[in-house]
Amino acid sequence: MRDFQKPGRSAVFAANGMAATSHPLAAAAAIDILKSGGNALDAAIAGGVLLGLCEPQMTGIGGDCFALISKPGEDVVAINGSGRAPAGASADRLREAGHETVPVHSADAVTIPGAIDAFARMSERWGKIGLADSLAPAIRYMDEGVPVAPRVAFDWAQQAETLQGAARDHYLKDGAAYGCGDLFALPGQAEVLRRIAKDGPRAFYEGEIAEDMLATLKTAGGTHSADDFAAVEATLGDPIEGSYKGVDLLEHPPNGQGATAILLLNILKRFDLAAMDPWGTERAHIEAEATKLAYDARNRFLSDPDHMSRLDHMLSDETAEQLAGLIDPKRAQRAVTQITEAVHKDTIYITVVDRDRMSVSLIYSIFHGFGSGLASEKFGILLQNRGAGFSLTEGNPNELAPGKRPMHTIIPGMLREGGAVTMPFGVMGGQYQSTGHARFLTNRVGFGLDPQAAIDAPRSFAQGTQLQVERGYASKVREELAEMGHEVVIPDGPIGGAQAILIHENGTLEGASDPRKDGAALGY
């Protein structure tokens, strides 16, 4: 239990249903869907799509999603709503132009958006009320507008300069970032959603809406075609699994980086974290060193599952044992490899549990802040830059190629105990997400923290050559880490965000939401 004399946030308890996400209006929309007879899947779509308006720098219908869906008595299903590179994509062309990485604010970084097809397929298979009713709250708010929240305004001011061309008309106010309390609307996207509600996802991938996106991409030098958009198809599969102290961790399989979280946990198992100060130097150091090694494996092996052959290697105990043996408990190693993606923190996560205890863990993103910075002229659809997750290194499993899905940082998670899912959860924050999953689980299971406390706790993250350490750590810890050889920095903003819903043995739901964001857990 938290100290009520100190600033903090209480967990939310409810019996019938719960939603937790990074904006309160989206959480409220999800709860309204549950109250009106929808299930967790219907509610997650409603809240998730609305977040494209509430947090436009983070997500939108021009992006991708991954989800884990659990129904009691059935196996958990993983939904891959990530898009592919266009048929005209060419790593050779970019290398010949002198690029070592895919330019993040170019048409070359734009993969075909997969989220809308995924939402439609999930709604058809698992939903109760139909896609049109799930989209209704977002349509209304996109027409009417929502006031800009504090964290959103903070991000907007930092990222507004990435907006190009028509995107500046749709996402700036008199040429400047929207500020806290300003009313922001997307009437063009309201019309898009109305057409999807009426005619299904083909209204997005074919006809006028697709032509609007293609015109923007063509003007920016893209190779995208109508055939690329018409070919979009979300896929279903099985999650991958790891465990920590008797608790199973379910992750989305590649091309998401969930395997990295499992590898990281497998390395950390080799150390007695529970004997360490949870917010002390030793734990931060061990986690940083394990992160470097796990992410190096990610960058070497992880890719589109059709092109990946080393998943078993990443998940094996033998690999974790060998990597753990490389860690010096007293000294920081130089960065094993320079992480190749650009720094970003832009993703949304929503989790919903309904009265029947269906659980949905959904993560939905346009990658960098405001994605590629490109938006379609008529409808204002921001186009993701997930193609920046490709490698341009010849022969790398994640090398850019036509029709290929890039390595993704976004990963939904679930915990399972005694054969039953007990907690859908997610951690936002781009690169941080695998480390965030491992830290949340070690906070929860290793140190016995309740979900809200596990989320609130200070974070550190080894990224590139630096060790980012939030201000929640004592200054002495930063000093000691620097003495061990870490290049310690305090990040400009918070590291990531998170939400979780714990399903207690007696059926009570406990929701937690990260104070690093504007969001909330709500129940009824």
C-alpha positions in Angstrom: 0.0 0.0 0.0 1.3 3.4 -0.9 2.1 6.2 1.6 -0.9 8.4 1.6 1.2 11.3 2.9 3.2 11.4 -0.3 2.1 12.2 -3.9 0.9 9.2 -5.7 -1.9 7.4 -7.5 -4.2 4.8 -6.1 -5.0 1.7 -8.1 -8.6 1.5 -9.4 -10.8 -1.5 -8.3 -14.0 -2.7 -10.0 -16.0 -5.8 -10.4 -17.6 -5.7 -13.8 -15.1 -4.2 -16.3 -11.9 -2.2 -16.5 -10.0 -0.2 -19.1 -6.6 1.5 -18.7 -4.9 3.7 -21.2 -2.9 6.9 -21.6 -5.8 9.4 -22.0 -8.9 9.5 -19.7 -11.4 10.2 -22.6 -10.2 7.0 -24.3 -10.6 5.0 -21.1 -14.0 6.5 -20.6 -15.1 5.6 -24.1 -14.0 2.0 -23.6 -16.0 1.8 -20.3 -19.1 3.3 -22.1 -18.8 0.5 -24.7 -18.7 -2.2 -21.9 -21.7 -0.6 -20.2 -23.7 -0.6 -23.4 -23.2 -4.3 -24.0 -19.9 -4.5 -25.9 -17.0 -6.7 -24.8 -13.3 -6.1 -24.2 -12.4 -6.2 -27.9 -15.1 -3.7 -28.9 -14.0 -1.4 -26.1 -10.3 -1.6 -26.9 -11.0 -0.7 -30.5 -13.2 2.3 -29.4 -10.6 3.6 -27.0 -7.6 2.9 -29.3 -9.0 4.6 -32.3 -10.0 7.6 -30.2 -6.4 7.9 -29.0 -5.5 8.9 -32.6 -7.2 12.2 -31.8 -6.3 12.5 -28.2 -2.6 11.7 -28.8 -2.1 12.4 -32.5 1.7 12.5 -32.1 1.6 8.9 -30.8 -0.8 7.0 -33.0 -3.5 7.1 -35.7 -5.2 5.2 -38.5 -2.1 5.5 -40.7 -0.3 3.2 -38.3 0.1 -0.4 -37.1 -1.0 -2.4 -34.2 -0.3 -5.7 -32.3 -2.7 -7.4 -29.9 -3.0 -10.3 -27.6 -6.6 -11.6 -26.9 -7.5 -13.9 -24.2 -10.9 -15.6 -23.7 -11.3 -17.9 -20.7 -11.1 -21.5 -21.7 -9.3 -20.6 -25.0 -5.7 -20.2 -26.0 -4.4 -16.7 -26.3 -4.2 -15.4 -29.8 -1.7 -12.9 -31.2 -2.8 -10.5 -33.9 -0.3 -8.9 -36.2 -1.6 -5.7 -37.7 1.7 -4.4 -39.0 2.1 -3.3 -42.6 4.6 -4.2 -45.2 7.1 -2.3 -47.3 5.8 -1.5 -50.8 6.6 -3.7 -53.8 8.9 -0.9 -55.1 11.0 -0.7 -51.9 14.8 -1.1 -52.5 17.6 -1.2 -50.0 20.1 -1.0 -52.9 18.6 2.3 -54.1 18.9 3.8 -50.6 22.5 2.6 -50.2 23.4 3.9 -53.6 22.0 7.3 -52.5 24.5 7.3 -49.6 22.1 6.3 -46.8 23.2 4.0 -44.0 19.7 3.9 -42.4 16.2 4.5 -43.8 15.5 8.3 -43.7 12.9 8.6 -40.9 11.0 11.5 -42.4 10.8 10.3 -46.0 8.3 8.3 -48.0 10.9 5.5 -48.0 10.1 5.0 -44.3 6.4 4.7 -44.9 5.1 1.1 -44.7 1.5 0.4 -45.6 -0.8 1.0 -42.5 -2.1 -2.3 -41.1 -4.1 -1.2 -38.1 -7.5 -0.7 -39.8 -7.5 -4.2 -41.3 -6.5 -5.6 -37.9 -9.3 -3.8 -36.1 -11.9 -5.0 -38.7 -10.7 -8.7 -38.5 -10.6 -8.6 -34.7 -14.1 -7.1 -34.5 -15.5 -9.7 -36.9 -14.0 -12.6 -35.0 -14.3 -11.5 -31.3 -16.5 -8.5 -31.2 -20.2 -8.3 -30.1 -21.4 -5.0 -31.3 -19.8 -4.6 -34.7 -17.0 -2.3 -36.0 -19.3 0.7 -36.7 -20.4 0.9 -33.1 -16.8 0.7 -31.9 -15.9 3.6 -34.1 -18.8 5.8 -33.1 -17.1 7.5 -30.1 -14.0 8.4 -32.2 -16.2 9.8 -35.0 -18.1 12.0 -32.6 -14.9 13.3 -30.9 -13.1 13.8 -34.2 -15.9 16.1 -35.4 -16.3 18.0 -32.1 -12.6 18.0 -31.0 -11.0 17.4 -27.6 -8.9 19.7 -25.4 -5.2 19.0 -25.6 -3.9 17.3 -22.4 -0.7 18.3 -20.6 1.6 15.5 -21.7 0.3 15.7 -25.2 1.1 19.4 -25.3 4.6 18.7 -24.0 5.2 16.2 -26.8 3.6 18.4 -29.5 5.9 21.3 -28.8 8.9 19.1 -29.1 7.8 17.3 -32.3 5.9 19.9 -34.3 8.9 20.6 -36.6 8.7 17.1 -38.0 5.4 17.9 -39.7 5.6 18.5 -43.5 3.3 19.8 -46.2 -0.4 19.1 -45.6 0.4 17.7 -42.2 1.2 21.2 -41.0 -2.3 22.3 -42.0 -4.0 19.5 -40.1 -1.8 19.3 -37.0 -0.7 22.9 -36.3 -2.6 25.9 -35.1 -1.6 29.1 -36.9 1.7 27.4 -37.7 2.5 26.4 -34.2 2.0 23.4 -31.9 -1.4 23.1 -30.1 -1.1 24.0 -26.5 -2.6 22.6 -23.3 -6.4 23.1 -23.3 -6.6 24.0 -27.0 -9.5 22.3 -28.8 -8.2 19.9 -31.5 -10.4 18.2 -34.1 -9.9 15.9 -37.1 -13.0 16.2 -39.2 -11.3 14.6 -42.2 -10.6 11.5 -40.2 -14.2 11.5 -38.8 -15.3 11.2 -42.5 -12.8 8.3 -43.0 -14.2 6.5 -40.0 -17.7 7.0 -41.2 -16.9 5.4 -44.5 -15.1 2.5 -42.8 -18.1 2.0 -40.4 -20.4 1.9 -43.5 -18.4 -0.1 -46.0 -15.7 -1.9 -44.0 -11.9 -1.7 -44.2 -11.9 -1.8 -48.0 -13.1 1.8 -47.9 -9.7 2.7 -46.3 -7.5 0.6 -48.6 -9.2 1.2 -51.9 -10.9 4.2 -53.5 -10.7 7.9 -52.5 -9.1 7.4 -49.1 -6.3 5.3 -50.4 -5.8 7.6 -53.4 -5.4 10.5 -50.9 -2.6 8.7 -49.1 -1.0 7.6 -52.4 -1.0 11.1 -53.8 1.0 12.3 -50.7 3.4 9.4 -51.0 3.9 9.9 -54.7 4.6 13.7 -54.3 7.2 12.7 -51.6 9.0 10.3 -54.0 7.4 7.1 -52.7 7.1 3.9 -54.7 3.8 2.9 -53.1 0.9 1.7 -55.3 -2.8 0.9 -55.1 -1.9 -2.8 -55.2 0.2 -2.4 -52.1 -2.7 -0.9 -50.2 -5.2 -3.5 -51.5 -3.0 -6.4 -50.4 -3.0 -5.5 -46.7 -4.0 -8.4 -44.5 -3.5 -8.8 -40.7 -2.4 -12.2 -39.5 -3.2 -14.3 -36.5 -0.8 -16.7 -34.6 0.4 -17.9 -31.2 2.2 -15.9 -28.6 5.7 -16.7 -27.5 6.4 -17.5 -23.9 8.9 -17.0 -21.2 8.7 -17.3 -17.4 10.1 -15.6 -14.3 9.8 -17.0 -10.8 6.8 -19.2 -11.7 4.9 -16.5 -13.7 4.5 -16.9 -17.4 5.2 -14.0 -19.7 3.2 -14.0 -23.0 4.6 -11.9 -25.8 3.7 -11.2 -29.4 6.0 -13.1 -31.7 8.3 -11.4 -34.2 8.3 -9.0 -36.0 7.6 -7.4 -32.6 10.5 -7.3 -30.1 8.8 -9.5 -27.5 11.5 -12.1 -27.8 13.9 -9.5 -26.6 12.0 -9.1 -23.4 12.0 -12.9 -22.8 15.7 -13.1 -23.5 16.4 -10.2 -21.1 14.4 -11.9 -18.3 16.2 -15.1 -19.0 19.5 -13.3 -18.5 18.3 -11.5 -15.3 17.2 -14.9 -13.8 20.9 -15.6 -13.4 21.3 -12.8 -10.9 19.8 -12.5 -7.4 17.8 -9.3 -8.0 15.7 -9.8 -5.0 18.7 -9.4 -2.8 19.5 -6.0 -4.3 18.1 -2.6 -3.4 15.3 -2.3 -6.0 16.2 1.4 -6.7 20.0 1.0 -6.1 23.1 1.0 -8.2 23.6 -2.8 -8.4 20.2 -3.6 -9.9 20.4 -0.7 -12.4 23.8 -1.8 -13.5 22.9 -5.5 -14.0 19.8 -4.5 -15.9 21.7 -2.1 -18.1 24.3 -4.7 -19.0 21.7 -7.4 -19.7 19.8 -4.9 -21.9 22.8 -4.2 -24.0 23.3 -7.9 -24.7 19.6 -8.7 -25.3 19.2 -5.7 -27.7 22.4 -6.7 -29.6 20.8 -10.1 -30.2 17.6 -8.4 -31.3 19.4 -6.3 -33.8 21.2 -9.3 -35.2 18.3 -11.8 -35.5 14.9 -10.2 -35.2 12.9 -9.5 -38.4 9.7 -10.4 -40.3 8.9 -14.0 -39.2 9.1 -15.2 -42.8 12.8 -14.1 -42.8 13.8 -15.0 -39.2 15.6 -18.3 -38.4 17.1 -17.6 -35.0 14.0 -17.2 -32.7 14.7 -20.5 -30.9 18.3 -19.3 -30.3 17.0 -16.0 -28.8 14.6 -17.8 -26.4 16.9 -20.6 -25.3 18.3 -20.9 -21.8 21.7 -21.7 -23.2 21.9 -18.4 -25.0 20.9 -16.5 -21.8 23.5 -18.4 -19.8 26.2 -17.5 -22.2 25.2 -13.8 -22.3 24.9 -13.6 -18.5 28.5 -14.8 -18.2 29.7 -11.8 -20.2 28.4 -9.3 -17.5 30.9 -7.8 -15.1 29.0 -7.0 -11.9 31.4 -4.2 -11.1 32.1 -2.6 -14.5 30.1 -1.3 -17.5 30.9 -2.7 -20.9 31.1 -0.5 -23.9 27.9 -0.6 -25.9 27.8 -4.0 -27.5 26.4 -2.4 -30.7 25.0 1.0 -31.5 21.2 0.6 -31.5 20.2 1.3 -35.1 16.8 2.9 -34.7 16.4 6.6 -34.0 15.3 7.7 -30.6 11.5 7.8 -30.1 8.9 7.4 -27.5 5.7 7.5 -29.4 3.1 4.7 -29.0 -0.2 4.2 -27.2 -1.3 1.2 -25.2 -4.8 0.2 -24.1 -5.9 -2.8 -22.0 -9.5 -3.8 -21.3 -11.0 -6.7 -19.3 -14.8 -7.3 -19.4 -17.3 -9.0 -17.1 -16.7 -12.3 -18.8 -12.9 -11.8 -18.2 -12.0 -11.5 -21.8 -8.7 -9.6 -21.8 -7.3 -7.5 -24.6 -3.8 -6.1 -24.7 -3.5 -3.7 -27.6 -0.6 -1.5 -28.7 -1.0 0.9 -31.6 1.5 3.3 -33.1 2.8 5.5 -35.9 6.4 5.0 -34.7 8.2 8.4 -34.3 6.5 11.5 -33.1 3.9 12.3 -35.8 5.2 9.3 -37.7 6.9 10.3 -41.0 5.6 13.8 -40.7 3.7 13.3 -43.9 -0.2 13.4 -43.9 -2.7 13.0 -46.7 -4.0 16.3 -48.0 -7.8 15.8 -47.9 -8.3 13.5 -44.9 -5.3 14.4 -42.8 -4.1 10.8 -42.3 -0.7 10.8 -40.7 1.5 8.1 -42.3 3.7 6.0 -40.0 7.4 5.6 -40.6 7.8 2.0 -39.4 10.0 1.4 -42.4 12.7 3.2 -40.4 12.8 0.0 -38.4 14.4 -1.8 -41.3 18.1 -2.3 -41.6 20.1 -1.3 -44.7 22.9 -3.7 -43.9 23.2 -6.2 -46.7 22.3 -9.7 -45.5 20.7 -8.6 -42.2 17.5 -10.6 -41.6 15.8 -7.3 -41.1 17.1 -5.7 -44.4 14.5 -3.6 -46.2 12.9 -5.6 -49.0 9.6 -5.5 -51.0 6.5 -6.8 -49.2 8.5 -7.4 -45.9 7.4 -6.3 -42.4 10.0 -4.4 -40.4 11.2 -5.2 -37.0 8.8 -3.4 -34.6 9.5 -2.1 -31.1 5.8 -2.2 -30.0 4.8 -5.2 -27.9 1.6 -6.1 -26.0 2.1 -8.4 -23.0 0.2 -10.7 -20.7 1.0 -12.5 -17.5 -0.3 -16.0 -16.8 -0.4 -17.9 -13.5 -1.7 -21.4 -12.9 -2.8 -21.7 -16.5 -5.0 -18.6 -16.5 -4.2 -15.0 -17.7 -4.0 -12.8 -14.7 -2.7 -9.5 -16.1 -2.8 -7.9 -19.5 -0.2 -5.1 -19.5 1.9 -3.0 -21.8 4.8 -0.5 -21.6 5.2 2.3 -24.1 8.4 4.0 -24.9 9.8 2.8 -28.3 13.1 1.0 -27.7 12.5 0.8 -24.0 9.5 -1.5 -24.3 11.4 -4.8 -23.9 13.4 -3.5 -20.9 10.1 -2.0 -19.6 8.4 -5.4 -19.7 11.3 -7.0 -17.9 11.4 -4.3 -15.3 7.7 -4.4 -14.7 7.7 -8.1 -14.2 10.8 -8.0 -11.9 9.2 -5.2 -9.9 5.9 -7.1 -9.7 7.2 -10.7 -9.1 10.7 -10.2 -7.8 10.0 -7.3 -5.4 6.3 -8.0 -4.7 5.1 -4.5 -5.8 1.4 -4.1 -6.7 0.8 -3.1 -10.3 0.5 0.7 -9.7 3.7 0.7 -7.6 5.5 -1.4 -10.2 4.6 1.2 -12.8 5.3 4.3 -10.7 8.8 3.1 -9.8 11.8 5.0 -11.3 13.3 3.7 -14.5 16.7 3.5 -16.2 17.5 2.4 -19.7 20.8 1.6 -21.5 20.4 3.1 -25.0 23.3 3.4 -27.3 26.3 4.6 -25.4 24.3 6.2 -22.6 22.5 5.0 -19.5 19.4 7.1 -19.1 18.4 7.4 -15.4 15.2 9.2 -14.3 15.2 11.8 -11.6 13.4 9.3 -9.4 16.7 7.7 -8.6 18.9 9.2 -5.8 21.8 11.3 -7.1 24.2 8.9 -5.3 23.0 6.1 -7.6 23.9 8.1 -10.7 27.3 9.0 -9.2 28.0 5.3 -8.5 26.9 4.2 -11.9 29.2 6.8 -13.5 32.1 5.5 -11.4 31.4 2.0 -12.9 31.9 3.4 -16.4 28.4 4.2 -17.5 27.7 7.5 -19.4 24.9 8.6 -17.2 22.3 11.1 -18.4 19.0 12.3 -17.0 16.5 12.1 -20.0 14.7 15.2 -21.2 11.4 13.5 -20.6 10.1 10.4 -18.7 11.0 7.0 -19.9 8.0 5.4 -21.4 4.5 4.8 -19.9 2.5 1.8 -18.8 -0.9 0.3 -18.0 -2.0 -2.9 -16.5 -5.1 -4.7 -15.2 -4.7 -7.4 -12.5 -7.4 -10.1 -12.4 -7.5 -11.2 -8.7 -8.3 -14.7 -7.8 -11.7 -13.6 -6.4 -12.5 -11.9 -9.8 -11.9 -8.3 -8.6 -10.2 -6.2 -11.2 -7.3 -3.8 -10.3 -6.3 -1.2 -12.8 -3.1 0.8 -12.9 -2.0 3.6 -15.2 1.3 5.5 -15.5 1.5 9.0 -14.1 4.1 9.7 -16.8 1.1 10.0 -19.1 -2.2 11.8 -19.0 -4.2 8.6 -18.7 -6.2 6.7 -16.2 -7.6 3.3 -15.3 -11.4 3.3 -15.1 -13.8 0.6 -14.1 -17.5 0.0 -13.3 
